[in-house]
Amino acid sequence: MIFKQLLEQDSCTYTYLLGCEETGKSVLIDPVVETVHRDLDVIRSLGLTPTYTLETHVHADHISSGVKMRALADTQIVVPKIENLPCADLGVEEGTVFEVGNIKIHPLFTPGHTGSHHAYLIENGMHTILFSGDALLIEACGRTDFQEGNPAQLYKSIQDKFFSLPDETLVYPGHDYEGRQITTILQEKQRNPRLMNNKSEADFIEIMNGLDLPYPRKIDFAVPANQLCGQCPDNIPEEYNGPCEIIYGDMKNYRKHGDQG
């Protein structure tokens, strides 16, 4: 399996590229519209074919590149089936393996940050790898105060779905705001201040309800955009609209010459 961890700096979002070496098929987990050309460049440089974009949830802090990637590269948009998004090509759900070539991705229904959040688990023969989305971050976890967030559900998702995995499981989060890239299940059990020392559900709920975080600056247009798989709504500020523009000749030029950014 080919693997790349890619960062979008404005929202500190990690996008993950997985590629099947045998078939050339690839998937981007949580791609961001501002970095669509970079991502296509990386895919091409690795000799892979753009095949799928895969979302963990409807994001509030950035706009997905799903629609733009599909327009440029004929990829398929994959989202949690429970979202029931008409714009998506495929839906995934826990209990059904999603295959990208020979890569087997196991969806895990992990509500709490949002009501339909999913994480993705891979066994590559050497490691167990968890793409945790926003449910579990490095020494933190996703907020629970909007989009059907629920701290009790998040606690259950983490304890039942994540902390039941082997301690050595590698955890790649949806974000990190301090430049960190990876954690493990054991590290989060021992060092996550919201969860360590076998925090009770009541203590976790109290912590989450007391965070008092600022309103996400992009939520009013990011959520509607991501409910359309990355198609920007009419209310998006002009300063953020540029990356949404789709020039349909781009992919023809990209295939012929390589993307020049």
DORO-885027 format. One record per residue (C-alpha): residue number from 1; residue in one letter; chain; x, y, z. Coordinates in nm, 3 decimals. Example, Ala and Ser with C-alpha at 12.3 -4.5 7.8 and 13.67 -1.06 7.14 Angstrom:
2
<node 1, 'A', 'A', <1.230, -0.450, 0.780>>
<node 2, 'S', 'A', <1.367, -0.106, 0.714>>
END
This chain:
261
<node 1, 'M', 'A', <0.000, 0.000, 0.000>>
<node 2, 'I', 'A', <0.119, 0.348, -0.090>>
<node 3, 'F', 'A', <0.050, 0.603, 0.182>>
<node 4, 'K', 'A', <0.085, 0.981, 0.209>>
<node 5, 'Q', 'A', <-0.022, 1.218, 0.485>>
<node 6, 'L', 'A', <-0.096, 1.564, 0.342>>
<node 7, 'L', 'A', <-0.172, 1.887, 0.528>>
<node 8, 'E', 'A', <-0.401, 2.180, 0.445>>
<node 9, 'Q', 'A', <-0.256, 2.455, 0.660>>
<node 10, 'D', 'A', <-0.545, 2.699, 0.699>>
<node 11, 'S', 'A', <-0.773, 2.449, 0.872>>
<node 12, 'C', 'A', <-0.491, 2.218, 0.988>>
<node 13, 'T', 'A', <-0.671, 1.934, 0.811>>
<node 14, 'Y', 'A', <-0.494, 1.611, 0.731>>
<node 15, 'T', 'A', <-0.582, 1.445, 0.400>>
<node 16, 'Y', 'A', <-0.470, 1.085, 0.359>>
<node 17, 'L', 'A', <-0.379, 0.929, 0.025>>
<node 18, 'L', 'A', <-0.394, 0.551, 0.002>>
<node 19, 'G', 'A', <-0.290, 0.377, -0.318>>
<node 20, 'C', 'A', <-0.304, 0.017, -0.430>>
<node 21, 'E', 'A', <0.031, -0.078, -0.583>>
<node 22, 'E', 'A', <-0.120, -0.366, -0.782>>
<node 23, 'T', 'A', <-0.413, -0.186, -0.947>>
<node 24, 'G', 'A', <-0.309, 0.180, -0.926>>
<node 25, 'K', 'A', <-0.641, 0.277, -0.769>>
<node 26, 'S', 'A', <-0.634, 0.544, -0.498>>
<node 27, 'V', 'A', <-0.850, 0.713, -0.238>>
<node 28, 'L', 'A', <-0.818, 1.050, -0.066>>
<node 29, 'I', 'A', <-0.964, 1.058, 0.284>>
<node 30, 'D', 'A', <-1.101, 1.403, 0.377>>
<node 31, 'P', 'A', <-0.964, 1.605, 0.083>>
<node 32, 'V', 'A', <-0.980, 1.986, 0.093>>
<node 33, 'V', 'A', <-1.077, 2.202, -0.205>>
<node 34, 'E', 'A', <-0.783, 2.442, -0.167>>
<node 35, 'T', 'A', <-0.536, 2.158, -0.221>>
<node 36, 'V', 'A', <-0.705, 1.970, -0.506>>
<node 37, 'H', 'A', <-0.427, 2.042, -0.758>>
<node 38, 'R', 'A', <-0.155, 1.950, -0.511>>
<node 39, 'D', 'A', <-0.333, 1.623, -0.441>>
<node 40, 'L', 'A', <-0.367, 1.543, -0.810>>
<node 41, 'D', 'A', <0.004, 1.615, -0.854>>
<node 42, 'V', 'A', <0.093, 1.377, -0.573>>
<node 43, 'I', 'A', <-0.131, 1.103, -0.710>>
<node 44, 'R', 'A', <0.020, 1.139, -1.056>>
<node 45, 'S', 'A', <0.377, 1.147, -0.924>>
<node 46, 'L', 'A', <0.320, 0.811, -0.754>>
<node 47, 'G', 'A', <0.188, 0.650, -1.071>>
<node 48, 'L', 'A', <-0.162, 0.615, -0.929>>
<node 49, 'T', 'A', <-0.504, 0.683, -1.078>>
<node 50, 'P', 'A', <-0.741, 0.924, -0.899>>
<node 51, 'T', 'A', <-1.031, 0.694, -0.807>>
<node 52, 'Y', 'A', <-1.220, 0.793, -0.491>>
<node 53, 'T', 'A', <-1.263, 1.067, -0.234>>
<node 54, 'L', 'A', <-1.383, 0.943, 0.105>>
<node 55, 'E', 'A', <-1.527, 1.159, 0.384>>
<node 56, 'T', 'A', <-1.536, 1.088, 0.756>>
<node 57, 'H', 'A', <-1.821, 1.336, 0.809>>
<node 58, 'V', 'A', <-1.971, 1.666, 0.694>>
<node 59, 'H', 'A', <-1.700, 1.910, 0.794>>
<node 60, 'A', 'A', <-1.757, 2.254, 0.947>>
<node 61, 'D', 'A', <-1.406, 2.399, 0.913>>
<node 62, 'H', 'A', <-1.323, 2.340, 0.547>>
<node 63, 'I', 'A', <-1.483, 2.257, 0.214>>
<node 64, 'S', 'A', <-1.430, 1.915, 0.061>>
<node 65, 'S', 'A', <-1.275, 1.881, -0.283>>
<node 66, 'G', 'A', <-1.513, 1.597, -0.370>>
<node 67, 'V', 'A', <-1.711, 1.777, -0.639>>
<node 68, 'K', 'A', <-1.408, 1.950, -0.789>>
<node 69, 'M', 'A', <-1.199, 1.632, -0.788>>
<node 70, 'R', 'A', <-1.480, 1.446, -0.961>>
<node 71, 'A', 'A', <-1.507, 1.718, -1.226>>
<node 72, 'L', 'A', <-1.133, 1.722, -1.288>>
<node 73, 'A', 'A', <-1.044, 1.357, -1.254>>
<node 74, 'D', 'A', <-1.367, 1.156, -1.280>>
<node 75, 'T', 'A', <-1.330, 1.027, -0.924>>
<node 76, 'Q', 'A', <-1.622, 0.889, -0.725>>
<node 77, 'I', 'A', <-1.743, 1.060, -0.409>>
<node 78, 'V', 'A', <-1.781, 0.825, -0.113>>
<node 79, 'V', 'A', <-1.948, 0.928, 0.213>>
<node 80, 'P', 'A', <-2.102, 0.755, 0.513>>
<node 81, 'K', 'A', <-2.423, 0.598, 0.385>>
<node 82, 'I', 'A', <-2.616, 0.734, 0.682>>
<node 83, 'E', 'A', <-2.558, 1.088, 0.549>>
<node 84, 'N', 'A', <-2.790, 1.009, 0.254>>
<node 85, 'L', 'A', <-2.628, 1.273, 0.034>>
<node 86, 'P', 'A', <-2.770, 1.275, -0.322>>
<node 87, 'C', 'A', <-2.442, 1.422, -0.448>>
<node 88, 'A', 'A', <-2.243, 1.112, -0.349>>
<node 89, 'D', 'A', <-2.169, 0.819, -0.577>>
<node 90, 'L', 'A', <-2.124, 0.558, -0.305>>
<node 91, 'G', 'A', <-2.207, 0.513, 0.062>>
<node 92, 'V', 'A', <-2.010, 0.318, 0.321>>
<node 93, 'E', 'A', <-2.128, 0.167, 0.647>>
<node 94, 'E', 'A', <-1.991, -0.036, 0.932>>
<node 95, 'G', 'A', <-1.987, -0.407, 0.860>>
<node 96, 'T', 'A', <-1.924, -0.370, 0.487>>
<node 97, 'V', 'A', <-1.566, -0.350, 0.364>>
<node 98, 'F', 'A', <-1.485, -0.073, 0.117>>
<node 99, 'E', 'A', <-1.221, -0.191, -0.129>>
<node 100, 'V', 'A', <-0.976, 0.029, -0.316>>
<node 101, 'G', 'A', <-0.801, -0.220, -0.539>>
<node 102, 'N', 'A', <-0.653, -0.465, -0.290>>
<node 103, 'I', 'A', <-0.683, -0.225, 0.006>>
<node 104, 'K', 'A', <-0.961, -0.322, 0.243>>
<node 105, 'I', 'A', <-1.104, -0.033, 0.444>>
<node 106, 'H', 'A', <-1.331, -0.111, 0.739>>
<node 107, 'P', 'A', <-1.573, 0.174, 0.823>>
<node 108, 'L', 'A', <-1.649, 0.230, 1.192>>
<node 109, 'F', 'A', <-1.962, 0.422, 1.290>>
<node 110, 'T', 'A', <-1.834, 0.663, 1.555>>
<node 111, 'P', 'A', <-2.095, 0.933, 1.629>>
<node 112, 'G', 'A', <-2.042, 1.205, 1.883>>
<node 113, 'H', 'A', <-1.844, 1.477, 1.706>>
<node 114, 'T', 'A', <-2.127, 1.471, 1.452>>
<node 115, 'G', 'A', <-2.425, 1.243, 1.439>>
<node 116, 'S', 'A', <-2.298, 1.043, 1.141>>
<node 117, 'H', 'A', <-1.920, 1.044, 1.186>>
<node 118, 'H', 'A', <-1.723, 0.743, 1.060>>
<node 119, 'A', 'A', <-1.362, 0.639, 1.112>>
<node 120, 'Y', 'A', <-1.172, 0.398, 0.888>>
<node 121, 'L', 'A', <-0.960, 0.099, 0.990>>
<node 122, 'I', 'A', <-0.699, -0.085, 0.783>>
<node 123, 'E', 'A', <-0.495, -0.397, 0.856>>
<node 124, 'N', 'A', <-0.190, -0.402, 0.631>>
<node 125, 'G', 'A', <-0.032, -0.721, 0.758>>
<node 126, 'M', 'A', <0.212, -0.541, 0.984>>
<node 127, 'H', 'A', <0.011, -0.260, 1.146>>
<node 128, 'T', 'A', <-0.344, -0.180, 1.243>>
<node 129, 'I', 'A', <-0.407, 0.173, 1.116>>
<node 130, 'L', 'A', <-0.696, 0.393, 1.227>>
<node 131, 'F', 'A', <-0.800, 0.707, 1.042>>
<node 132, 'S', 'A', <-0.995, 0.859, 1.329>>
<node 133, 'G', 'A', <-1.135, 1.169, 1.161>>
<node 134, 'D', 'A', <-1.232, 1.424, 1.424>>
<node 135, 'A', 'A', <-1.356, 1.170, 1.679>>
<node 136, 'L', 'A', <-1.013, 1.118, 1.833>>
<node 137, 'L', 'A', <-0.730, 1.367, 1.792>>
<node 138, 'I', 'A', <-0.381, 1.373, 1.940>>
<node 139, 'E', 'A', <-0.435, 1.429, 2.313>>
<node 140, 'A', 'A', <-0.778, 1.574, 2.234>>
<node 141, 'C', 'A', <-1.101, 1.489, 2.052>>
<node 142, 'G', 'A', <-1.350, 1.666, 1.830>>
<node 143, 'R', 'A', <-1.595, 1.912, 1.981>>
<node 144, 'T', 'A', <-1.954, 1.806, 2.038>>
<node 145, 'D', 'A', <-2.152, 2.129, 2.040>>
<node 146, 'F', 'A', <-2.299, 2.135, 1.686>>
<node 147, 'Q', 'A', <-2.411, 1.906, 1.397>>
<node 148, 'E', 'A', <-2.588, 1.660, 1.626>>
<node 149, 'G', 'A', <-2.277, 1.634, 1.842>>
<node 150, 'N', 'A', <-2.319, 1.446, 2.165>>
<node 151, 'P', 'A', <-2.046, 1.396, 2.429>>
<node 152, 'A', 'A', <-2.201, 1.077, 2.566>>
<node 153, 'Q', 'A', <-2.206, 0.927, 2.215>>
<node 154, 'L', 'A', <-1.847, 1.035, 2.154>>
<node 155, 'Y', 'A', <-1.733, 0.878, 2.480>>
<node 156, 'K', 'A', <-1.898, 0.551, 2.381>>
<node 157, 'S', 'A', <-1.748, 0.566, 2.030>>
<node 158, 'I', 'A', <-1.398, 0.616, 2.168>>
<node 159, 'Q', 'A', <-1.425, 0.356, 2.441>>
<node 160, 'D', 'A', <-1.606, 0.087, 2.242>>
<node 161, 'K', 'A', <-1.466, 0.133, 1.892>>
<node 162, 'F', 'A', <-1.119, 0.283, 1.944>>
<node 163, 'F', 'A', <-0.994, 0.182, 2.287>>
<node 164, 'S', 'A', <-1.089, -0.179, 2.217>>
<node 165, 'L', 'A', <-0.827, -0.186, 1.939>>
<node 166, 'P', 'A', <-0.473, -0.311, 2.008>>
<node 167, 'D', 'A', <-0.267, -0.060, 2.205>>
<node 168, 'E', 'A', <-0.010, -0.041, 1.924>>
<node 169, 'T', 'A', <-0.272, 0.069, 1.668>>
<node 170, 'L', 'A', <-0.145, 0.369, 1.473>>
<node 171, 'V', 'A', <-0.388, 0.660, 1.485>>
<node 172, 'Y', 'A', <-0.391, 0.925, 1.214>>
<node 173, 'P', 'A', <-0.626, 1.211, 1.310>>
<node 174, 'G', 'A', <-0.829, 1.449, 1.096>>
<node 175, 'H', 'A', <-0.652, 1.752, 1.243>>
<node 176, 'D', 'A', <-0.365, 1.861, 1.458>>
<node 177, 'Y', 'A', <-0.299, 2.220, 1.555>>
<node 178, 'E', 'A', <0.051, 2.174, 1.698>>
<node 179, 'G', 'A', <0.235, 2.013, 1.408>>
<node 180, 'R', 'A', <0.202, 1.654, 1.531>>
<node 181, 'Q', 'A', <0.124, 1.378, 1.284>>
<node 182, 'I', 'A', <0.049, 1.049, 1.456>>
<node 183, 'T', 'A', <-0.044, 0.888, 1.785>>
<node 184, 'T', 'A', <-0.133, 0.542, 1.912>>
<node 185, 'I', 'A', <-0.423, 0.398, 2.105>>
<node 186, 'L', 'A', <-0.200, 0.341, 2.407>>
<node 187, 'Q', 'A', <-0.073, 0.698, 2.400>>
<node 188, 'E', 'A', <-0.427, 0.833, 2.399>>
<node 189, 'K', 'A', <-0.527, 0.606, 2.687>>
<node 190, 'Q', 'A', <-0.232, 0.734, 2.888>>
<node 191, 'R', 'A', <-0.193, 1.098, 2.783>>
<node 192, 'N', 'A', <-0.519, 1.235, 2.647>>
<node 193, 'P', 'A', <-0.636, 1.477, 2.918>>
<node 194, 'R', 'A', <-1.001, 1.421, 2.830>>
<node 195, 'L', 'A', <-0.976, 1.042, 2.851>>
<node 196, 'M', 'A', <-0.670, 0.927, 3.047>>
<node 197, 'N', 'A', <-0.682, 0.750, 3.382>>
<node 198, 'N', 'A', <-1.005, 0.577, 3.280>>
<node 199, 'K', 'A', <-1.207, 0.898, 3.288>>
<node 200, 'S', 'A', <-1.570, 0.828, 3.359>>
<node 201, 'E', 'A', <-1.841, 0.917, 3.110>>
<node 202, 'A', 'A', <-1.972, 1.183, 3.350>>
<node 203, 'D', 'A', <-1.627, 1.345, 3.378>>
<node 204, 'F', 'A', <-1.585, 1.337, 3.000>>
<node 205, 'I', 'A', <-1.925, 1.500, 2.944>>
<node 206, 'E', 'A', <-1.840, 1.771, 3.195>>
<node 207, 'I', 'A', <-1.509, 1.841, 3.019>>
<node 208, 'M', 'A', <-1.668, 1.856, 2.675>>
<node 209, 'N', 'A', <-1.957, 2.075, 2.786>>
<node 210, 'G', 'A', <-1.713, 2.318, 2.946>>
<node 211, 'L', 'A', <-1.481, 2.373, 2.649>>
<node 212, 'D', 'A', <-1.641, 2.707, 2.550>>
<node 213, 'L', 'A', <-1.483, 2.706, 2.204>>
<node 214, 'P', 'A', <-1.528, 2.988, 1.950>>
<node 215, 'Y', 'A', <-1.779, 2.947, 1.668>>
<node 216, 'P', 'A', <-1.602, 2.796, 1.364>>
<node 217, 'R', 'A', <-1.539, 3.079, 1.119>>
<node 218, 'K', 'A', <-1.634, 2.877, 0.808>>
<node 219, 'I', 'A', <-1.927, 2.676, 0.946>>
<node 220, 'D', 'A', <-2.206, 2.885, 0.788>>
<node 221, 'F', 'A', <-2.090, 2.802, 0.436>>
<node 222, 'A', 'A', <-1.873, 2.492, 0.491>>
<node 223, 'V', 'A', <-2.154, 2.274, 0.622>>
<node 224, 'P', 'A', <-2.395, 2.357, 0.335>>
<node 225, 'A', 'A', <-2.110, 2.310, 0.086>>
<node 226, 'N', 'A', <-2.017, 1.970, 0.227>>
<node 227, 'Q', 'A', <-2.379, 1.859, 0.228>>
<node 228, 'L', 'A', <-2.339, 1.909, -0.148>>
<node 229, 'C', 'A', <-2.007, 1.717, -0.147>>
<node 230, 'G', 'A', <-1.804, 2.036, -0.183>>
<node 231, 'Q', 'A', <-2.019, 2.248, -0.412>>
<node 232, 'C', 'A', <-1.995, 2.602, -0.277>>
<node 233, 'P', 'A', <-2.323, 2.767, -0.174>>
<node 234, 'D', 'A', <-2.437, 3.114, -0.271>>
<node 235, 'N', 'A', <-2.358, 3.257, 0.072>>
<node 236, 'I', 'A', <-1.985, 3.185, 0.058>>
<node 237, 'P', 'A', <-1.768, 3.498, 0.103>>
<node 238, 'E', 'A', <-1.586, 3.601, -0.212>>
<node 239, 'E', 'A', <-1.246, 3.546, -0.047>>
<node 240, 'Y', 'A', <-1.321, 3.173, -0.016>>
<node 241, 'N', 'A', <-1.498, 3.119, -0.348>>
<node 242, 'G', 'A', <-1.194, 3.103, -0.576>>
<node 243, 'P', 'A', <-1.086, 2.744, -0.498>>
<node 244, 'C', 'A', <-1.442, 2.625, -0.567>>
<node 245, 'E', 'A', <-1.432, 2.732, -0.930>>
<node 246, 'I', 'A', <-1.418, 2.438, -1.168>>
<node 247, 'I', 'A', <-1.255, 2.493, -1.506>>
<node 248, 'Y', 'A', <-1.346, 2.188, -1.705>>
<node 249, 'G', 'A', <-1.043, 2.209, -1.930>>
<node 250, 'D', 'A', <-0.814, 2.163, -1.632>>
<node 251, 'M', 'A', <-0.811, 1.785, -1.634>>
<node 252, 'K', 'A', <-0.749, 1.765, -2.009>>
<node 253, 'N', 'A', <-0.445, 1.984, -1.962>>
<node 254, 'Y', 'A', <-0.350, 1.795, -1.649>>
<node 255, 'R', 'A', <-0.348, 1.463, -1.829>>
<node 256, 'K', 'A', <-0.147, 1.604, -2.117>>
<node 257, 'H', 'A', <0.108, 1.817, -1.940>>
<node 258, 'G', 'A', <0.082, 1.753, -1.568>>
<node 259, 'D', 'A', <-0.075, 2.004, -1.332>>
<node 260, 'Q', 'A', <0.119, 2.328, -1.300>>
<node 261, 'G', 'A', <-0.068, 2.439, -0.986>>
END
